[in-house]
Amino acid sequence: MTKRFVRTGFSFSGIVLGIVFAALGLRVLATQGAQAAQAGPAAQAAQPAQGGQGAQAAQGGQGRGQRGPAAAPAPCGPNIAGDLGKNTAKDSRCFELRLYTVDPSRDGVGQFKGGIDDLHKRFREGEVEVFKKSGVEVLAVWQNLDDPNTLIYLLAYKDRAARDAGWAAFGADAKWTELRTKYFVPLNTKAIMMSAADYSPLK
């Protein structure tokens, strides 16, 4: 009888401890989820972004929470080694073609608001200037005529390291924060990293 009571007591204690630990775990998850939701769109908008890049591909796979050394960034610009560099100019700059497609289905969802006209206003009212101030050369900005919801622009840098430094400065600029807040347009983004071909007129 005493042994059965001891076993029952231990079982009951185990159940109580299990419930306590589960409750603590759920509370931690709920807190983290709330913090992520608050950081959500605004934090993502500060990222240089995302293209077929999911942002991570164009930034060399670097992401928050990654353990160990970050992966080396993909080559871009002059002196590309190996097969990738066979047809590229040794004196090429690093080019980045970016496509921003406004997603009307997310307009008005959360903090998102605006369409392609608002995106053009954002560029017109200072985004191009913030790029220049951050050491990034804006070669051209286009309105896609085949897809009216898409803006396309082309950037140039000395090399990949200059690209990463330029985007870091851009993301930290107060004017960019102001523009992003004013024109928080829902976008799907694609970025293509390029080096000029050895016979290209533009290098």
Salt bridges, closest charged atoms under 4 A:
ASP83 OD1 - LYS86 NZ 3.37
GLU96 OE2 - ARG98 NH1 2.59
GLU96 OE2 - ARG163 NH2 2.99
ASP103 OD2 - ARG106 NH1 3.50
GLU125 OE1 - LYS182 NZ 3.21
GLU127 OE1 - ARG122 NE 2.66
GLU129 OE2 - LYS132 NZ 3.75
GLU137 OE1 - ARG93 NH1 2.86
ASP164 OD1 - ARG160 NE 3.40
ASP164 OD1 - ARG163 NH1 3.30
ASP173 OD2 - LYS133 NZ 2.94
GLU178 OE2 - LYS175 NZ 3.35
